[in-house]
């Protein structure tokens, strides 16, 4: 089993949406490196759900990969903002995964707290200008992040 961090803007799709839906395709990724990470995922892998472009941004919950190697259907839909005219059903350019809800954390772990507890090498999303929406995490980083998510916030935080 591997660990990942996957970002979504809560206005587009949030941990609450995944909790309601239970399972969903993680569609719309249009960065080749992020796509390559999606291609490496296998059923059973765990991913931290990160709310980006939020106030505050942070880690909101946990999900599990239940199916991999799925052609992202939005690439074929001319009405979708993720439509790719160069992609065909015979040769899709964009693959994705189906995830299922595992848990919403008792609290959002905000970006500021992530900066206090992790280095940029451990958690690439801490780098200025980092834009990838899918990144792998080392097991020890995932364990530390999970423990942090389960602890009460500090006074005044």
Secondary structure, DSSP 8 states (H G I E B T S, - for coil): --EEEEEEETTTS-HHHHHHHSEEE------HHHHHHHHH--TT-EEEEEEESSTT-EEEEEEEEEEEEEE-GGGG-TTSTT--TT--SSS-S-EEEEEEEEEEEEEEEEHHHHHHH--TTT-GGGSTT---SEEEE-HHHHHHHHHHHHS---TT-
